[in-house]
């Protein structure tokens, strides 16, 4: 996929890179124009990851850098989401 998926600094940039990469990959794999359902399924783990990253950042801001129980829960959820992604797209 695209290195910007992992290395881009903003959520918008990461999602844009994901969308472009998914469109290119699906056109090649499906040999047809992907529909909304194709995008929905392909984007789901990336969107969930961005939401979890935002929740982790919010927890850090609220509770400082101390690893709280909530942050550990979110980190476990993030790891589970990462397992759904291709290895090159994992954080």
Secondary structure, DSSP 8 states (H G I E B T S, - for coil): --THHHH-SSHHHHHHHHHHHHHHHHHHHHSS---HHHHHHHHHHHHHHHHHHHHHHHHHHHHTTS--HHHHHHHHHHHHHHHHS-GGG--
